[in-house]
Amino acid sequence: MNTSLRRRLFAWLGAWILIVGVLAAALAFAIEYGAANKLQDTQLKQIAAVLALNPLPTTALPFASRNPEDSERHLVIKRLGTTAPDVDAGTGLALAEPLHPGLQTIQQGEVQWRAIVSQDAVGQRFAVAQHMAQRDDRALGVAAMTLLPLALSIPVLLLIVNGVLARAFAPLGAMTAEVDRLDGSEIAALDERTVPFEALPLVQAINRMMQRLSRVLEQQRRLVSDAAHELRTPVAALIVQADNVQHVSLSPEATTRMATLRQGLARMSALIDQLLDFARVQGAAPAMAQRLDLNQLVRSAIEDVLPMAQAKNVDLGCPRIDEAAILGDPLHVQALVRNAVDNAVRYTPTGGSVDVSVLADADEVCLVVEDTGPGIAREDLKRVFEPFVRVLGSNESGSGLGLAIARTAAQALGGRIELGERSDRHSGLRFTYRQMRA
């Protein structure tokens, strides 16, 4: 099962960030909690030091809370010197000798007090006590505030890690998109400059494989082109011989067989021409783009296909021809237009119609070819662009190369082909080629 390396790294780094964050939070909480208690002990020492500068009053200092609900948030100051417990009326704190000087914790029932024992200017011992619950509340509050930066920093760190991983894997994503754009007509080496060092050996291996594949494809193109060239001459000679035999008196049976032979030779000649076109558009080196008049190329394609249209009584027309110019290689544009029109006429039944239009706006040029043929099922729309793929049930002779040639030429020109239903929803196919205007 394939898993995402980026997600795995994010999961591991995120888990460790959370673990370290929790440990750091616990340590910071413990340190700050201890520091807050030490600070409160220091405050008790400072209060005791201030009281020791003067004699304590002989009268008791009763505590009266301003807020009954906050009766424990206070300090208790008591004189010492008797062994009998001296109970404070406000808090119930009872302090009795002996108590050692300095800081100490006093337990009374379930209540704890933190106290410091000292003496005043005349030698009178006294104690300053503070309720432990109040101290703990303050210490917990201070320590809890230290968790806020850590609690905020963990999500921020996770976002930063996610962003860093996204940027680190961005070159691989761009390279994947670049590989997806490559096809059999153009195989180029991948750019190794932006590849991370760890992925460089893999990319270099892919480039070596693409070089080998390019050589194989080039050999295949040469084989197709050479075979078509070698076949063209003998097939042309056979067609001439068949034409010569046509002037000889033959029996009805021989005449029928000769007609079948001539039809087969014509199909073979058309297949050879398309093989040559396919080899040319696939193997053509990138030429400098020229400004081409698309209208003139459409007229030329219609003139080439007109004899076949007349033989089938197909109405071949141009409802709309806008002035349009595109940039590209004449070889690719001619192959695209010629095969688009030829396919439409070839698969349109006798008595049908084919409309060829050139539509132009400020940015884009569209070549639209609509026919009244059987059309193509939705599930076959992508498959028909493959070489030698023909849709069953058309009852028309063909090689299955027309749309493959058109697609290869369109990719070289930087345009795109769309196949769909006719705009009037009648039976037939709508071929649309779009390219930026020159």
C-alpha angles and dihedrals in degrees: 000000000000117000132189113258090203092054092047092051091047091049093050095043091044091050092050091046089053093046094047090042092053092046091047090048092050092048093046091048092051093046094047092044090054091045091052091052091048089051091053090049088052090051090053089051091050092049091049091048091053092048091049092062093074136029114272116244114260093227121082120261104222118199119233114185117219090208117038090205089057097047094131098055099092147083123253118214115192136172116235132206108104130084092217114090113259105211117208109227095213100048108015091239112154118195122185135170141290098065121151119231119263135030120341142154117242122201118206112175108303093338124090126203131193111217142175122206120208140140134246131233093284095046098262111150117227140169133221111202133185129194110253093217090060091047092049092049091053093044092048091049092051093044092047090056089061089061093061096075090047092047089052095041096056096063089042090052090049090052091048092050090049091050093047091050091047091053092043092053095039094092090054091050091049090048091051090053090048092052090048090055092054118095139171093282094060127026114174131173117260118251107257097187097087097038117113113249092245092057096041096093090053092049091047090051090050090051091051090049091049090052090054091046091049091054091049092049091047090052089050092051091049091049092052092045094046093046091050091049092049092049096046096072099049092042090051089050091051091051090052091049091049090051090051092051088053089072092056120091107252136174117263091254092051091046090054092049092048090053090052090048092051091050091051091049090050091052090047091051091049090049091051091051091051092047089054091048090049092050091047097051092043097046100034113123114235106274128201108273115252131199104252131190103232092194092060092049090050092051090049091051091049091051090052094050097038096092091056090047092051092048089055094039090240117162103232111187147150112232093179132014116178123191103263138163129187137186119242151093112304091222093059096042093049092048092049097048094040095051094043092055094038092052092050094051094042095054097039111100122237112290094021129121139239122199120198117193136176113205122187135183133170095288111016143044122210128197108200123189117182125182137179095231128123093280126214127282116245093245090056099048095096096036095057091069090068117097117267093007113137128179112241119238098037093111089209129119116242144134101236091238102104099086092037089057091046093050093048090050092047092053091051090050094048094242133117136234125219126191123196147121124312116273091242091054092239122134112286145071130281115209114193126183118188128193136160114268118252 
